[in-house]
Amino acid sequence: MSQLKQKYQGQAHFIVFDVSDKAKVSQSEARARQLGLGDFFAQNKSQTGSITIVNPEDGEILSQDRNNSNLSDYTSVLDNAISQR
């Protein structure tokens, strides 16, 4: 994730929802609601180790992977989404 954050700094927003304990879940849930991602969070809070790429314009899920360390899977989706802005 840190490599993606560095590569796409200023081009994409990275949000981490921490679900490691009840307090973190509550904080993450509040943050998700603020961002309009409350339903997404409710449906996916048990999916630890996942990375989801969401189009901020319409909330469309562009990619969702779990425990995938292949950066090119993410960069291809991000590059495509950024080029369509």
LOGU-888579 format. One record per residue: residue number from 1; x, y, z of N, C-alpha, C, O in turn; residue in three letters. Coordinates in pm, whole numbers. Example, Ala and Ser with C-alpha at 12.3 -4.5 7.8 and 13.67 -1.06 7.14 Angstrom:
! residues 2
+------+--------+--------+--------+--------+--------+--------+--------+--------+--------+--------+--------+--------+------+
! nuvo !    n.X !    n.Y !    n.Z !   ca.X !   ca.Y !   ca.Z !    c.X !    c.Y !    c.Z !    o.X !    o.Y !    o.Z ! miti !
+------+--------+--------+--------+--------+--------+--------+--------+--------+--------+--------+--------+--------+------+
!    1 !   1319 !   -569 !    780 !   1230 !   -450 !    780 !   1320 !   -330 !    780 !   1424 !   -332 !    846 !  ALA !
!    2 !   1285 !   -225 !    708 !   1367 !   -106 !    714 !   1290 !      3 !    787 !   1341 !    114 !    804 !  SER !
+------+--------+--------+--------+--------+--------+--------+--------+--------+--------+--------+--------+--------+------+
//
This chain:
! residues 85
+------+--------+--------+--------+--------+--------+--------+--------+--------+--------+--------+--------+--------+------+
! nuvo !    n.X !    n.Y !    n.Z !   ca.X !   ca.Y !   ca.Z !    c.X !    c.Y !    c.Z !    o.X !    o.Y !    o.Z ! miti !
+------+--------+--------+--------+--------+--------+--------+--------+--------+--------+--------+--------+--------+------+
!    1 !     82 !   -118 !      0 !      0 !      0 !      0 !     87 !    126 !      0 !     53 !    224 !    -66 !  MET !
!    2 !    197 !    124 !     72 !    282 !    244 !     79 !    339 !    278 !    -59 !    356 !    395 !    -92 !  SER !
!    3 !    369 !    177 !   -139 !    420 !    203 !   -274 !    313 !    270 !   -360 !    342 !    360 !   -438 !  GLN !
!    4 !    190 !    225 !   -345 !     80 !    286 !   -421 !     56 !    430 !   -376 !     36 !    519 !   -458 !  LEU !
!    5 !     60 !    452 !   -246 !     41 !    588 !   -193 !    147 !    682 !   -249 !    118 !    795 !   -287 !  LYS !
!    6 !    270 !    634 !   -253 !    380 !    717 !   -303 !    363 !    745 !   -453 !    376 !    859 !   -497 !  GLN !
!    7 !    335 !    642 !   -529 !    322 !    657 !   -674 !    207 !    748 !   -714 !    218 !    823 !   -811 !  LYS !
!    8 !     95 !    742 !   -640 !    -24 !    816 !   -678 !    -52 !    936 !   -586 !   -165 !    983 !   -578 !  TYR !
!    9 !     51 !    983 !   -520 !     37 !   1098 !   -432 !    -19 !   1216 !   -512 !     35 !   1253 !   -616 !  GLN !
!   10 !   -126 !   1275 !   -461 !   -188 !   1387 !   -527 !   -284 !   1350 !   -640 !   -351 !   1436 !   -695 !  GLY !
!   11 !   -290 !   1222 !   -674 !   -377 !   1176 !   -782 !   -490 !   1086 !   -732 !   -594 !   1074 !   -797 !  GLN !
!   12 !   -469 !   1024 !   -616 !   -569 !    933 !   -560 !   -566 !    946 !   -409 !   -463 !    977 !   -349 !  ALA !
!   13 !   -680 !    923 !   -348 !   -691 !    927 !   -202 !   -691 !    785 !   -149 !   -760 !    698 !   -202 !  HIS !
!   14 !   -615 !    761 !    -44 !   -608 !    629 !     18 !   -665 !    639 !    158 !   -619 !    720 !    239 !  PHE !
!   15 !   -764 !    558 !    186 !   -832 !    560 !    315 !   -822 !    420 !    373 !   -853 !    321 !    307 !  ILE !
!   16 !   -780 !    414 !    498 !   -768 !    285 !    567 !   -878 !    277 !    672 !   -892 !    367 !    755 !  VAL !
!   17 !   -954 !    169 !    667 !  -1054 !    142 !    769 !   -999 !     34 !    860 !   -988 !    -82 !    821 !  PHE !
!   18 !   -963 !     73 !    981 !   -905 !    -18 !   1080 !  -1018 !    -88 !   1155 !  -1104 !    -23 !   1214 !  ASP !
!   19 !  -1019 !   -220 !   1152 !  -1122 !   -298 !   1221 !  -1059 !   -393 !   1323 !  -1111 !   -502 !   1349 !  VAL !
!   20 !   -947 !   -350 !   1380 !   -872 !   -438 !   1471 !   -934 !   -451 !   1609 !   -907 !   -548 !   1679 !  SER !
!   21 !  -1017 !   -356 !   1650 !  -1089 !   -368 !   1777 !  -1217 !   -284 !   1768 !  -1238 !   -213 !   1671 !  ASP !
!   22 !  -1301 !   -293 !   1871 !  -1432 !   -226 !   1866 !  -1421 !    -75 !   1852 !  -1498 !    -13 !   1779 !  LYS !
!   23 !  -1326 !    -16 !   1922 !  -1309 !    129 !   1914 !  -1269 !    170 !   1773 !  -1320 !    269 !   1720 !  ALA !
!   24 !  -1177 !     96 !   1712 !  -1131 !    127 !   1576 !  -1244 !    107 !   1475 !  -1259 !    184 !   1380 !  LYS !
!   25 !  -1324 !      2 !   1496 !  -1438 !    -22 !   1408 !  -1534 !     96 !   1413 !  -1582 !    144 !   1310 !  VAL !
!   26 !  -1561 !    144 !   1533 !  -1651 !    258 !   1550 !  -1597 !    383 !   1481 !  -1672 !    454 !   1414 !  SER !
!   27 !  -1469 !    409 !   1497 !  -1406 !    524 !   1431 !  -1410 !    510 !   1279 !  -1441 !    605 !   1207 !  GLN !
!   28 !  -1379 !    391 !   1232 !  -1378 !    366 !   1088 !  -1518 !    377 !   1030 !  -1537 !    429 !    920 !  SER !
!   29 !  -1615 !    329 !   1103 !  -1754 !    336 !   1056 !  -1799 !    483 !   1044 !  -1865 !    520 !    948 !  GLU !
!   30 !  -1763 !    564 !   1142 !  -1797 !    707 !   1137 !  -1729 !    773 !   1018 !  -1792 !    853 !    948 !  ALA !
!   31 !  -1605 !    742 !    995 !  -1530 !    798 !    881 !  -1593 !    755 !    749 !  -1607 !    835 !    656 !  ARG !
!   32 !  -1631 !    628 !    741 !  -1695 !    576 !    619 !  -1825 !    651 !    592 !  -1854 !    686 !    477 !  ALA !
!   33 !  -1904 !    675 !    694 !  -2029 !    749 !    676 !  -2001 !    891 !    626 !  -2071 !    942 !    538 !  ARG !
!   34 !  -1899 !    955 !    683 !  -1861 !   1091 !    639 !  -1829 !   1094 !    490 !  -1859 !   1192 !    421 !  GLN !
!   35 !  -1768 !    988 !    442 !  -1725 !    981 !    303 !  -1832 !    924 !    209 !  -1808 !    909 !     89 !  LEU !
!   36 !  -1948 !    893 !    264 !  -2054 !    833 !    182 !  -2030 !    686 !    154 !  -2085 !    631 !     59 !  GLY !
!   37 !  -1948 !    623 !    237 !  -1914 !    482 !    219 !  -1969 !    394 !    329 !  -1918 !    284 !    353 !  LEU !
!   38 !  -2073 !    442 !    398 !  -2130 !    367 !    510 !  -2180 !    229 !    471 !  -2153 !    131 !    541 !  GLY !
!   39 !  -2253 !    219 !    360 !  -2303 !     89 !    314 !  -2188 !     -3 !    276 !  -2188 !   -121 !    309 !  ASP !
!   40 !  -2090 !     54 !    207 !  -1972 !    -25 !    169 !  -1903 !    -81 !    294 !  -1870 !   -199 !    299 !  PHE !
!   41 !  -1883 !      5 !    393 !  -1817 !    -39 !    516 !  -1896 !   -150 !    584 !  -1838 !   -251 !    625 !  PHE !
!   42 !  -2026 !   -133 !    596 !  -2110 !   -234 !    661 !  -2098 !   -369 !    591 !  -2097 !   -473 !    656 !  ALA !
!   43 !  -2091 !   -367 !    460 !  -2084 !   -491 !    383 !  -1946 !   -555 !    383 !  -1933 !   -675 !    358 !  GLN !
!   44 !  -1842 !   -475 !    410 !  -1705 !   -526 !    394 !  -1618 !   -520 !    517 !  -1499 !   -552 !    508 !  ASN !
!   45 !  -1670 !   -480 !    631 !  -1585 !   -461 !    749 !  -1520 !   -590 !    798 !  -1422 !   -585 !    873 !  LYS !
!   46 !  -1572 !   -702 !    759 !  -1509 !   -828 !    800 !  -1402 !   -875 !    701 !  -1337 !   -977 !    725 !  SER !
!   47 !  -1384 !   -802 !    593 !  -1288 !   -840 !    488 !  -1152 !   -776 !    515 !  -1113 !   -680 !    448 !  GLN !
!   48 !  -1081 !   -828 !    611 !   -949 !   -773 !    643 !   -851 !   -805 !    530 !   -866 !   -903 !    458 !  THR !
!   49 !   -753 !   -719 !    517 !   -650 !   -740 !    414 !   -700 !   -712 !    274 !   -644 !   -762 !    177 !  GLY !
!   50 !   -805 !   -632 !    262 !   -858 !   -605 !    129 !   -824 !   -463 !     85 !   -809 !   -372 !    166 !  SER !
!   51 !   -813 !   -449 !    -45 !   -794 !   -318 !   -106 !   -903 !   -303 !   -211 !   -918 !   -387 !   -300 !  ILE !
!   52 !   -978 !   -196 !   -198 !  -1088 !   -167 !   -290 !  -1062 !    -32 !   -354 !  -1031 !     65 !   -285 !  THR !
!   53 !  -1075 !    -27 !   -484 !  -1060 !     99 !   -557 !  -1199 !    144 !   -597 !  -1271 !     75 !   -668 !  ILE !
!   54 !  -1236 !    263 !   -547 !  -1370 !    317 !   -568 !  -1362 !    447 !   -647 !  -1279 !    533 !   -617 !  VAL !
!   55 !  -1447 !    460 !   -747 !  -1456 !    585 !   -822 !  -1525 !    688 !   -732 !  -1641 !    669 !   -696 !  ASN !
!   56 !  -1456 !    797 !   -695 !  -1516 !    894 !   -604 !  -1631 !    972 !   -667 !  -1713 !   1031 !   -596 !  PRO !
!   57 !  -1638 !    972 !   -797 !  -1746 !   1045 !   -865 !  -1882 !    980 !   -842 !  -1981 !   1050 !   -819 !  GLU !
!   58 !  -1886 !    847 !   -848 !  -2016 !    779 !   -841 !  -2020 !    661 !   -745 !  -2123 !    595 !   -733 !  ASP !
!   59 !  -1910 !    633 !   -677 !  -1907 !    523 !   -581 !  -1892 !    385 !   -642 !  -1901 !    284 !   -572 !  GLY !
!   60 !  -1871 !    379 !   -773 !  -1855 !    249 !   -840 !  -1727 !    180 !   -792 !  -1621 !    243 !   -785 !  GLU !
!   61 !  -1738 !     53 !   -759 !  -1621 !    -26 !   -722 !  -1551 !    -68 !   -850 !  -1605 !   -143 !   -931 !  ILE !
!   62 !  -1429 !    -18 !   -867 !  -1351 !    -47 !   -987 !  -1271 !   -176 !   -972 !  -1245 !   -245 !  -1070 !  LEU !
!   63 !  -1232 !   -206 !   -849 !  -1152 !   -326 !   -822 !  -1162 !   -357 !   -674 !  -1167 !   -268 !   -590 !  SER !
!   64 !  -1165 !   -486 !   -643 !  -1163 !   -528 !   -503 !  -1085 !   -658 !   -493 !  -1121 !   -760 !   -551 !  GLN !
!   65 !   -976 !   -651 !   -416 !   -889 !   -767 !   -400 !   -860 !   -788 !   -253 !   -864 !   -695 !   -173 !  ASP !
!   66 !   -833 !   -912 !   -219 !   -800 !   -946 !    -81 !   -669 !  -1024 !    -79 !   -651 !  -1123 !   -150 !  ARG !
!   67 !   -578 !   -976 !      5 !   -447 !  -1039 !     21 !   -374 !  -1056 !   -112 !   -313 !  -1159 !   -138 !  ASN !
!   68 !   -381 !   -953 !   -196 !   -316 !   -954 !   -326 !   -199 !   -856 !   -322 !   -220 !   -736 !   -307 !  ASN !
!   69 !    -80 !   -905 !   -334 !     39 !   -819 !   -328 !     92 !   -780 !   -466 !    199 !   -719 !   -475 !  SER !
!   70 !     20 !   -814 !   -572 !     63 !   -782 !   -707 !     27 !   -637 !   -740 !    -88 !   -608 !   -772 !  ASN !
!   71 !    123 !   -547 !   -732 !     98 !   -404 !   -753 !     39 !   -373 !   -889 !    -42 !   -281 !   -902 !  LEU !
!   72 !     78 !   -447 !   -990 !     29 !   -416 !  -1125 !   -123 !   -434 !  -1136 !   -186 !   -371 !  -1220 !  SER !
!   73 !   -182 !   -518 !  -1052 !   -328 !   -533 !  -1052 !   -394 !   -401 !  -1011 !   -502 !   -367 !  -1061 !  ASP !
!   74 !   -331 !   -329 !   -921 !   -386 !   -202 !   -874 !   -347 !    -86 !   -965 !   -428 !      1 !   -995 !  TYR !
!   75 !   -222 !    -86 !  -1010 !   -177 !     27 !  -1092 !   -252 !     32 !  -1225 !   -279 !    142 !  -1275 !  THR !
!   76 !   -286 !    -81 !  -1282 !   -359 !    -78 !  -1409 !   -497 !    -16 !  -1390 !   -543 !     60 !  -1476 !  SER !
!   77 !   -564 !    -48 !  -1281 !   -697 !      9 !  -1254 !   -684 !    158 !  -1223 !   -761 !    239 !  -1276 !  VAL !
!   78 !   -589 !    195 !  -1139 !   -571 !    336 !  -1104 !   -530 !    419 !  -1225 !   -583 !    528 !  -1246 !  LEU !
!   79 !   -437 !    370 !  -1305 !   -394 !    443 !  -1424 !   -511 !    467 !  -1518 !   -527 !    577 !  -1570 !  ASP !
!   80 !   -593 !    366 !  -1538 !   -708 !    377 !  -1624 !   -808 !    479 !  -1570 !   -858 !    564 !  -1644 !  ASN !
!   81 !   -837 !    471 !  -1442 !   -933 !    564 !  -1380 !   -882 !    709 !  -1388 !   -959 !    800 !  -1417 !  ALA !
!   82 !   -755 !    729 !  -1361 !   -698 !    864 !  -1364 !   -697 !    920 !  -1505 !   -721 !   1039 !  -1524 !  ILE !
!   83 !   -671 !    836 !  -1602 !   -668 !    883 !  -1742 !   -805 !    923 !  -1793 !   -816 !    997 !  -1891 !  SER !
!   84 !   -910 !    875 !  -1730 !  -1046 !    907 !  -1773 !  -1104 !   1032 !  -1705 !  -1218 !   1068 !  -1732 !  GLN !
!   85 !  -1027 !   1097 !  -1620 !  -1077 !   1218 !  -1553 !  -1094 !   1331 !  -1648 !  -1135 !   1440 !  -1609 !  ARG !
+------+--------+--------+--------+--------+--------+--------+--------+--------+--------+--------+--------+--------+------+
//
